[in-house]
Amino acid sequence: MKAKVSIVKCESYQQKEVDTAVKKAVDLIGGIDKFVKKGDNVLLKPNLLSANSPDKHVTTHPGVVEAVIKLVKKAGGKVYVGDSPGAKFSTLETAKKCGIYDICKKNKVRLLEFNNPKLVENNKSKVYKKMILEKSILDMDLIINLPKMKTHCLTNITAAVKNLYGCIPEERKMQLHFKYPNNIVFSELLLDLYEYIKPQLNILDGIIGMDGNGPSNGNLKKVGLILASDNALAMDSVMCKVTSISEESVPTLTLAKKRGIFNRDNVEILGENIKSCRVSFKLPQSRSFNLIPGFLKRFLAQDIMSYPHINRSKCVGCSICIKNCPAKTIKLINKKAKINHKKCIRCFCCQELCPHDAIKIKQTLLSKVFKNAFNIYKKFRNYFQNK
C-alpha cells in the first residue's frame, strides 16, 4: 500500500483558514476517523524547540495545534499535548511563550511535561537499542506528529522524523548528541526512534517555514502550505520536493532507503500539484561535510567540517549555549561566550538554541575548496551524461 501525502494551500494563520486547511489535508488521506477512534488517548507532539513567540516561527504555530485539537475532539478522542524542548526549559515555560499553553487552556486540553523517562530495550534498533522515552508516549493510543517546516544544521531538514527527537525527555537529548555526534550516526538514531514510535498521523506546519541556518536562526520563508501524511518519511520526502531540497542531502531519507523502510516511488501525492507551490530553500552552510566520504570524516573533521562561530557583538552572555553544550566546550569570558573549537563535536546545539542569533555556522577554507571541487565534478558528470 502506498504512503499518502496531501498538500493543501493555506496562506495565513487566521484560525478559520487553518482549521479548513488542516481538515482538508487530513480528509485527503482518509479523514480523521481513519486515525482516531472514540475514547482514544491521543498525543499531539508539536515542535517546541525553545521559548519563542509564535511570530518567530521557530515552533509549531498554536493555530495549527488548535485546528488538530478540534478535529480529534470531534472524532471522540481525548487530547493531550506534549514535548521536550531542546534547551533547558520546562515544557510549561516554553509552551507559554509559544502560545500553545493558552490554546491548551482554552480547549481544556492537558499539557504534558515530558519528565517521566522509561527505559525501552529494542534489539531491532541499529544504534539506539536501549531507548529512554517519555512514559506517557508509550501509554497513548495514537501519536499525531506536528512538525514545522525548517532546515537544520545537523540533519539538513527538521520535519516529521526529526521532530520525534522530542520524545526523549529532559537532558538525555543532550547526552545523546555527545554519544552520536555526526550527522550519519545521529540520523540512524532518529530512524530507530521513528521505527519504534511510528506516529500514525503527521501534519506539517508549512505556512511559514525557515531556511538557511535553521532551526531557530534561519530566514523566514512564506510557503503557504499544510501537509498531512500517514508516513513521516514520505512527508519529509515530499517536503524536500516542495522546497527544492535534494533528498540525497537528507541523511534520514538516504539511510531509510538503505534500511529498506522507504521508497519514494511508493508515495501517493494528493491535493496541490508540487509544481504549483514549489519554493527554493537554502540549506545550512554545515551541509558540505555531508558530501565527504565516510572514511575521510574521522581524519578531516576538524579541518573540513563547518563550525559554530560566536558573534560577540550579538552575544549577551545569557549562557544558554553553555548549559546546552553536550561536549562542555563553551565558557563565559568577559561576559561573552567563547567556544573551544578543538573540543567542539559540531552538533550545533549552541547555534540551534541561541535566542539572540549570536551564533552562525562558518565554513573552513578546506570545506569551501571541497565544496567547489564537488560542484565542478557534478557539472562535468551531468555534461557527459547528457551528451
C-alpha positions as CSV (number, residue, x, y, z in Angstrom):
1,M,0.0,0.0,0.0
2,K,1.3,3.4,-0.9
3,A,2.1,6.1,1.7
4,K,-0.2,9.1,1.2
5,V,0.9,12.7,1.5
6,S,-1.6,15.6,1.0
7,I,-0.7,19.2,0.1
8,V,-3.2,22.0,0.8
9,K,-2.7,25.7,0.4
10,C,-3.1,27.9,3.5
11,E,-2.0,31.5,3.0
12,S,-2.2,32.7,6.6
13,Y,-2.5,31.7,10.3
14,Q,-6.1,33.1,10.6
15,Q,-7.8,30.4,12.6
16,K,-10.7,29.7,10.3
17,E,-8.4,29.3,7.3
18,V,-6.0,27.0,9.3
19,D,-9.0,24.9,10.5
20,T,-10.2,24.5,6.9
21,A,-6.8,23.6,5.5
22,V,-5.9,21.1,8.2
23,K,-9.3,19.3,7.9
24,K,-8.9,19.2,4.1
25,A,-5.4,17.9,4.3
26,V,-6.5,15.1,6.7
27,D,-9.6,14.3,4.6
28,L,-7.5,13.8,1.5
29,I,-5.6,10.9,3.2
30,G,-8.7,9.3,4.7
31,G,-10.2,11.6,7.2
32,I,-9.7,11.9,11.0
33,D,-12.0,8.9,11.7
34,K,-9.5,6.7,9.9
35,F,-7.0,7.5,12.7
36,V,-8.9,8.4,15.8
37,K,-11.5,6.2,17.4
38,K,-13.9,7.3,20.1
39,G,-12.3,7.2,23.6
40,D,-8.7,7.1,22.2
41,N,-6.0,8.8,24.2
42,V,-4.3,11.0,21.6
43,L,-1.0,12.8,22.0
44,L,-0.3,15.8,19.8
45,K,3.5,16.2,19.5
46,P,4.4,19.7,18.2
47,N,7.8,21.2,17.7
48,L,8.5,23.1,20.9
49,L,12.2,23.6,20.3
50,S,12.6,26.7,22.5
51,A,10.8,29.5,24.2
52,N,10.0,31.8,21.2
53,S,6.8,33.7,20.4
54,P,4.7,32.4,17.5
55,D,5.8,35.3,15.2
56,K,9.4,33.9,15.3
57,H,8.1,30.7,13.6
58,V,10.6,28.5,15.4
59,T,7.9,26.3,16.8
60,T,4.7,24.7,15.5
61,H,2.2,27.5,15.3
62,P,-0.6,27.4,18.0
63,G,-3.2,27.8,15.3
64,V,-2.2,24.5,13.8
65,V,-2.2,22.8,17.1
66,E,-5.7,24.2,17.9
67,A,-7.0,23.0,14.5
68,V,-5.9,19.5,15.2
69,I,-7.3,19.6,18.7
70,K,-10.7,20.4,17.3
71,L,-10.5,17.6,14.8
72,V,-9.5,15.0,17.4
73,K,-12.2,16.1,19.8
74,K,-14.9,15.9,17.1
75,A,-13.8,12.3,16.4
76,G,-14.2,11.5,20.1
77,G,-10.6,11.3,21.1
78,K,-9.2,12.6,24.5
79,V,-6.4,15.0,23.6
80,Y,-3.0,15.7,25.2
81,V,-0.2,18.0,24.1
82,G,3.4,17.3,25.0
83,D,7.0,17.7,24.0
84,S,10.5,18.0,25.5
85,P,12.1,21.4,24.5
86,G,15.6,21.5,23.1
87,A,17.0,23.9,25.7
88,K,16.9,23.5,29.5
89,F,13.5,25.0,29.7
90,S,10.4,23.3,31.0
91,T,7.6,22.3,28.6
92,L,5.3,24.6,30.5
93,E,7.6,27.6,30.3
94,T,8.2,27.0,26.5
95,A,4.5,26.4,25.8
96,K,3.5,29.6,27.5
97,K,6.0,31.6,25.3
98,C,5.0,29.8,22.1
99,G,1.3,30.4,22.6
100,I,0.4,26.7,23.0
101,Y,-0.3,26.8,26.7
102,D,-3.1,29.3,26.1
103,I,-4.5,27.0,23.3
104,C,-4.5,24.0,25.7
105,K,-6.2,26.1,28.4
106,K,-8.8,27.4,26.0
107,N,-9.7,23.9,24.7
108,K,-9.4,22.2,28.1
109,V,-6.5,20.0,27.0
110,R,-3.8,18.7,29.4
111,L,-0.3,19.8,28.6
112,L,2.2,17.0,29.4
113,E,5.7,17.8,30.7
114,F,8.0,15.1,29.4
115,N,9.8,14.4,32.7
116,N,8.9,10.8,33.2
117,P,11.7,8.7,31.5
118,K,11.3,5.0,30.8
119,L,13.8,2.5,29.5
120,V,12.7,0.6,26.4
121,E,15.0,-2.2,25.1
122,N,14.7,-2.6,21.4
123,N,17.1,-5.1,19.8
124,K,15.7,-4.2,16.3
125,S,17.3,-0.8,16.6
126,K,20.6,-0.2,14.7
127,V,22.3,2.2,17.2
128,Y,19.7,3.2,19.9
129,K,19.0,-0.2,21.4
130,K,18.4,1.0,25.0
131,M,15.9,3.8,24.4
132,I,15.0,6.3,27.1
133,L,11.5,7.6,26.1
134,E,8.8,9.6,27.8
135,K,6.5,7.1,29.5
136,S,3.3,9.0,28.6
137,I,4.0,8.4,24.9
138,L,4.0,4.7,25.4
139,D,0.6,4.9,27.1
140,M,-1.1,6.6,24.2
141,D,-3.4,5.0,21.6
142,L,-2.4,7.4,18.9
143,I,0.5,9.8,18.3
144,I,-0.1,12.8,16.0
145,N,3.2,14.4,14.9
146,L,3.0,18.2,14.3
147,P,6.4,19.3,12.9
148,K,7.5,22.6,11.5
149,M,9.0,23.1,8.0
150,K,12.6,24.2,8.7
151,T,16.2,23.4,7.8
152,H,18.6,22.1,10.4
153,C,22.4,22.5,10.7
154,L,23.0,18.8,11.6
155,T,20.3,16.9,9.6
156,N,19.7,19.5,6.9
157,I,15.9,19.4,7.5
158,T,13.8,19.2,10.6
159,A,10.4,17.9,9.8
160,A,8.4,14.7,10.7
161,V,11.2,12.3,11.5
162,K,13.5,14.8,13.4
163,N,10.5,16.1,15.4
164,L,10.4,12.7,17.2
165,Y,13.6,13.5,19.0
166,G,11.5,15.5,21.4
167,C,10.0,12.2,22.6
168,I,13.3,11.7,24.6
169,P,12.8,13.5,27.9
170,E,14.9,16.1,29.7
171,E,18.7,16.3,29.3
172,R,19.1,12.9,27.8
173,K,18.8,14.5,24.4
174,M,22.0,16.5,25.1
175,Q,23.8,13.3,26.2
176,L,22.8,11.5,23.0
177,H,24.2,14.4,20.9
178,F,27.6,13.8,22.6
179,K,27.3,10.0,22.1
180,Y,26.2,10.2,18.5
181,P,27.9,13.4,17.3
182,N,28.0,13.2,13.5
183,N,25.0,13.6,11.2
184,I,25.1,10.0,9.9
185,V,25.0,8.1,13.2
186,F,22.6,10.7,14.7
187,S,20.3,10.1,11.8
188,E,20.4,6.4,12.4
189,L,19.3,7.1,16.0
190,L,16.4,9.2,14.6
191,L,15.3,6.3,12.4
192,D,15.5,3.9,15.3
193,L,13.1,6.3,17.1
194,Y,10.8,6.6,14.1
195,E,10.6,2.8,13.6
196,Y,9.7,2.3,17.3
197,I,7.2,5.2,17.7
198,K,5.7,5.2,14.2
199,P,3.3,8.2,14.5
200,Q,0.1,7.2,12.7
201,L,-0.6,10.8,11.5
202,N,1.7,13.6,10.7
203,I,0.6,17.2,10.0
204,L,3.3,19.7,8.9
205,D,3.1,23.4,9.6
206,G,4.4,24.8,6.3
207,I,2.6,28.1,6.2
208,I,5.7,30.0,7.1
209,G,8.9,27.9,7.1
210,M,12.6,28.6,7.8
211,D,15.6,28.0,5.6
212,G,19.3,28.8,5.8
213,N,20.8,28.3,9.3
214,G,17.8,26.8,10.9
215,P,16.2,25.5,13.1
216,S,15.9,28.8,15.1
217,N,18.0,31.5,13.5
218,G,17.4,31.0,9.8
219,N,15.4,33.0,7.3
220,L,11.6,33.1,7.4
221,K,10.1,31.8,4.2
222,K,6.4,32.1,3.1
223,V,5.4,28.7,1.8
224,G,1.6,28.8,2.4
225,L,1.1,25.0,2.8
226,I,-0.3,22.4,5.2
227,L,0.9,18.8,4.6
228,A,-0.6,15.7,6.1
229,S,0.6,12.1,5.8
230,D,0.3,8.6,7.3
231,N,4.0,8.2,6.9
232,A,6.7,10.5,8.4
233,L,9.4,9.5,5.9
234,A,7.0,10.1,3.0
235,M,6.2,13.6,4.4
236,D,9.8,14.5,4.7
237,S,10.4,13.3,1.1
238,V,7.5,15.5,-0.2
239,M,8.7,18.4,1.8
240,C,12.1,18.1,0.0
241,K,10.3,18.2,-3.3
242,V,8.3,21.3,-2.3
243,T,11.4,23.2,-1.1
244,S,13.7,22.0,-3.9
245,I,16.0,20.2,-1.5
246,S,17.8,17.2,-2.8
247,E,16.7,14.0,-0.9
248,E,20.2,12.8,-1.2
249,S,21.3,15.6,1.1
250,V,19.0,14.4,3.9
251,P,20.6,11.6,5.8
252,T,17.4,10.2,7.4
253,L,16.0,9.7,3.9
254,T,19.1,8.1,2.3
255,L,19.6,5.8,5.3
256,A,15.9,4.9,5.4
257,K,16.3,3.7,1.7
258,K,19.3,1.6,2.7
259,R,17.4,0.1,5.6
260,G,14.6,-0.8,3.1
261,I,11.9,1.1,5.1
262,F,11.3,3.8,2.5
263,N,10.8,4.0,-1.3
264,R,10.0,7.4,-2.7
265,D,8.3,5.7,-5.7
266,N,5.8,4.3,-3.3
267,V,4.3,7.6,-2.3
268,E,1.0,9.0,-3.5
269,I,0.7,12.8,-3.5
270,L,-2.8,14.3,-3.2
271,G,-4.1,17.8,-3.4
272,E,-2.0,20.5,-4.8
273,N,0.5,19.9,-7.6
274,I,4.0,20.3,-6.3
275,K,5.0,22.4,-9.3
276,S,2.3,25.0,-8.5
277,C,3.6,25.6,-4.9
278,R,7.3,24.9,-5.1
279,V,9.7,27.3,-3.3
280,S,13.5,27.3,-3.1
281,F,15.1,26.6,0.4
282,K,18.7,27.3,1.1
283,L,20.4,24.6,3.2
284,P,22.7,25.4,6.1
285,Q,26.4,26.0,5.5
286,S,27.2,22.9,7.5
287,R,26.0,20.7,4.7
288,S,29.3,20.5,2.8
289,F,30.5,18.0,5.4
290,N,27.8,15.6,4.4
291,L,29.4,15.3,1.0
292,I,32.7,13.9,2.4
293,P,33.2,10.1,2.1
294,G,32.8,8.4,5.5
295,F,36.3,7.0,5.7
296,L,37.7,10.6,5.5
297,K,35.5,12.2,8.1
298,R,37.4,10.7,11.0
299,F,40.6,12.3,9.9
300,L,39.4,15.6,8.4
301,A,36.5,16.6,10.6
302,Q,38.3,19.5,12.4
303,D,39.8,20.8,9.1
304,I,36.8,20.4,6.8
305,M,33.6,20.4,8.8
306,S,31.8,23.7,9.3
307,Y,31.9,25.1,12.8
308,P,29.9,27.4,15.1
309,H,31.1,30.9,15.4
310,I,30.0,33.4,18.0
311,N,29.3,37.0,17.0
312,R,30.5,38.8,20.1
313,S,28.6,42.0,19.3
314,K,25.3,40.0,19.4
315,C,26.2,37.7,22.4
316,V,24.5,38.9,25.6
317,G,26.1,36.3,27.9
318,C,22.8,34.5,28.6
319,S,24.7,31.2,28.9
320,I,22.0,29.1,27.2
321,C,24.7,27.8,24.8
322,I,26.9,26.9,27.7
323,K,24.1,25.0,29.5
324,N,23.2,23.1,26.4
325,C,26.6,22.2,25.0
326,P,27.0,18.3,25.2
327,A,30.8,18.5,25.0
328,K,31.1,21.3,27.6
329,T,33.4,23.3,25.3
330,I,31.9,26.8,25.8
331,K,32.8,29.2,28.5
332,L,31.9,32.7,29.5
333,I,34.8,35.0,29.2
334,N,34.4,38.8,29.9
335,K,30.6,38.2,29.8
336,K,30.7,36.7,26.3
337,A,30.6,33.1,25.2
338,K,33.7,31.5,23.7
339,I,33.9,28.1,22.1
340,N,36.9,25.8,22.3
341,H,36.8,24.6,18.7
342,K,39.4,21.8,19.3
343,K,36.9,20.0,21.5
344,C,33.8,21.0,19.7
345,I,31.9,18.0,18.3
346,R,30.0,20.0,15.7
347,C,26.5,19.0,16.9
348,F,25.4,22.7,16.5
349,C,23.2,22.6,19.6
350,C,24.6,26.1,20.5
351,Q,23.5,27.6,17.2
352,E,20.2,25.7,17.3
353,L,19.2,27.1,20.7
354,C,20.8,30.6,20.8
355,P,17.8,33.0,21.3
356,H,19.8,36.1,20.1
357,D,21.1,34.9,16.7
358,A,24.6,35.3,18.0
359,I,26.0,32.0,16.6
360,K,26.5,31.4,12.9
361,I,27.8,28.4,11.1
362,K,31.0,29.1,9.2
363,Q,33.0,27.0,6.7
364,T,36.7,26.3,6.8
365,L,38.8,27.1,3.8
366,L,39.2,23.4,3.1
367,S,35.5,23.0,3.3
368,K,34.9,25.7,0.7
369,V,37.6,24.1,-1.6
370,F,36.0,20.6,-1.2
371,K,32.5,22.0,-1.9
372,N,33.6,23.9,-5.0
373,A,35.5,20.8,-6.3
374,F,32.4,18.7,-5.8
375,N,30.2,21.2,-7.6
376,I,32.7,21.2,-10.6
377,Y,32.6,17.4,-10.6
378,K,28.8,17.4,-10.7
379,K,28.8,19.8,-13.7
380,F,31.2,17.6,-15.6
381,R,29.3,14.5,-14.7
382,N,26.0,16.0,-15.8
383,Y,27.6,17.3,-19.1
384,F,28.9,13.9,-20.1
385,Q,25.7,12.1,-19.0
386,N,23.6,14.4,-21.2
387,K,26.0,14.4,-24.1
